[in-house]
């Protein structure tokens, strides 16, 4: 039987690449989305095309607000009904700052709350309800949280974004400590700049080129780089509580 995976924020960008990577390795995949319905439908089509190749995998898409516990609990129940047991969870859902670069002392409380609610609380809530079911079902699963190098260093997006991603890294360590006795592994990935996604979608090519030249490996990360790292990390049998930086060597972590 195929292994099963849930990817939050799986409709587009890094989440889409992660979902497709797991599917390419024979996993059934559930993707979660909230605002990106059109993109999620396209990703679902591509996932189902893989399933149609005779790989015996399933693909489903579920709309849910990861910052709302009732919505999360309902989503996880639906996923478990379709893909029991769930072997992998990738917490990828996240948002950027509305006004990147705003000094922390000028940040409206609402902006702080919104970013923290999705990026940090969302990872906590989805992990909470998935982990409970993994424990009850004696599933020795694997959870990967997508953080950012902004959680390890000052963030151009602002203090609220950096703090939310640092919280994901700290949460990963606590989850590792709590879930290890059940055989559940928890790790995180801290991607560097990924052009044409999220915050960098509007960055001019010339600025991306400057960042590339400043990178030791002389290349910026792609969504596929992060996806391959997520799949590899999810399947390392004796690795837990770690944060893998994928940024071409810019941040010496």
N, C-alpha and C positions, 0 to 999 in steps of 0.2 A: 504493500500500500504506500502511496505517496505521503511524504511529510507535509504538514500544513503550516501556513504562515499568515500572519496579519501584519499589514503595513499601514500605519496611520499616515494621513497626508499622502496617500499613494497615487493620487490622480495625475500628478504632474511633477516635473523637475526631478530632484533627487529621489523622491518617493516612488515615482513611476519607474525609474531605472532600477531601484532596489526590487520592486515587485517583479519586474521582468527577469531580473537576474535569478531570483529564487525559482521562478517558473521554468527558466531554461535548465535548471538543475533538477527538474522533475517534481517541484513542490506545487501543491494546490495553494492558491493565494487569495486572500480577502484584502481588498483595498478599502480604506476609509477616506472619505472626503467630506467637506462641508460647503465651501463656496464654489469649488472648481468642478461643477457637475459635467460640463461639456468635455473637459479634459479627462475626467474620470471615465466617462463613457468610451472615449477613444482608447484609453489604457485597458479598459475591460475587454474591448474588441481584440486588442493585440494579445492579451492574456488568453482569451478563449481561442484565438488562432493557434496558439501553442498547444492548448488542450486538444484541439481538433487534429493535431498531428499524431494522435494515437498514444500520447504519453500518459493517458489515464489521469489527468489532473483536472481540477475544478477551478473556476475563477468567479468571484462575486464582488460586488461593490456595495458599500453601505454608507449612507449619509448619517453623520453624527457630529455633534459639537463636543470635542474632547475636553473642553473646560466645564462641561455640565455632567455631573455624576449620573443622573438618571439616564441621560442620553448614552453615556459610556456603558453603563450596566446593560442597557437594552441591546446595544451594538454587540457587546461581548457575548451575550446570550445567543444572539442570532448567528454569530460566527461559530460558536460552539455547536449550535444545532446543525450547521452545514458542514463544518470541518472539524469535527471531534475526532481525536484530541488536537489541540493547537500546540504545535511543537516550537514555533518561533514567533516572537513578537518583535517588530521593529517600530519604535516610537520615533516617527519622523515628522509628524505634524508640528508646524511652527509658523510664526509670523514675525515680520520685521517691524521696526519702528516706523510710525507714520511720518515722522520728521527726523530722519537720521542725522546724527551729529549734534543734536540738542544737548547743551550742558545739563548735567544732572540737576543743578539747582534751578533750572528753568522748566523741568519736565512737569507737565500736568499729571496729577495723580491718576487720572483716567488712562493716560497712555501707559504708565507703569503697570497698572492693574491688568490692562488688556494683554500686554505682552507676557507678563508673568502667568496669567491664567491659562493661556494656550501652551506656551513653551514649557513651563515648569509643572504647573498643576495638571495639565493635560497628560504629560508623561507619567505623573504619579497616579492619576485616576485609572488610566488604561492598564498600567502595570499592576495596580492593586487588584482589579477585577480579573485580569488574566491569571495572575499569580495564584489567587484563591482557587481557581478552577484547576490550574496545573497541580497544585498541592493535593486537592481533593481527588484528582484522577491519577495521582502518582506519576505525573508526567515530568520527566527529567528534561525540561525544556531550556530554551536559551532566549534571552532578551537583549536586544541591542538598542541603546538610546542614541539618537543623533544629536550631538551637541554642536560645538563650534570652537574654533580657535579663539573666538571672542570670549569664551568662558575661561580661557587660560591667560588671556592678555587683554589689554584695553581694547574696547570695541569702537570702531568708527560709527557703528549704528547707534551708539548711546549706551548709557549706564544700565538702562532697563533691559536691553537686549543682552548685553554681556552678563548681567546678574542672572538673567533667566537661564542662560546656557551654563554658567558656573553652577547653578542649582541642579541642573541635569547631571553634571559630573558628580556632584556630592551625593545626589540621589542614587546614582549608579553604585557608588561605594556602599551606601547603606543597604541597598537592595541585595548586593552581593553578600554582605554579612548576614542578612536575615534569611536569604533563600538557599544559601549553600548547603545547609543540612538536608535540604530536599532534593539536592542534585540539580538545582536550577542555576544556570550561569547567567551573569549580567555584566555587560560591558558597554562602553560608549565609543563613539567615533567623533572626532573633532575635525571636520573638514575645514580647509582653508578657502580661499577665494575660488568660487566656481562661476565663471562668466556666464552671462545670459540667464541666470536664475535669481529669484528673490531680489535682494538688495542690489545685486550687480546687473540686473536686467537692463538698466538704463546707463550703465557706465560705458563711455566711449571706448572704442577699440584701442585708441592710443594710450589710454590709462591702463587698460588691461596689459598692453605691451610693456609698459613701465614695470608693472607688478611682475610680469613674467621674467623680465631681465634681472629683477631683484631676487628671484627665486633660485636657490642653489642648483636645482635640477633643470632650470631654464624652461619650465613648463608649469602652467596652472592646472589645477585639478579639474576633472570633468565629472559629470554625474555618474559615468560608468566606473571611474576610479573609486568613488564612494560606494557604489553598489557592490563592486567586487570585494571591497574591504568588509562591507557589512555581511556578505554571505560567508566569507572566510572566517571572520571573527565569530559569527554565530555557530560555526561548526568546529571550533577549536575545543577539544574535550576537557582540557585542564587549564583553561584561561578564564578568569573571572575577576571583576573589580577593576578592569583596566580601561584606559582611554587611549585609543589609537589616533594619532594625528595624521591626517592625510592632506598635506599641503606642499609637497615638493621640497620640504626642508626649510621653509621660511621661519617657522617657529621651532626653536631648539628645545623640545619638551623632554 
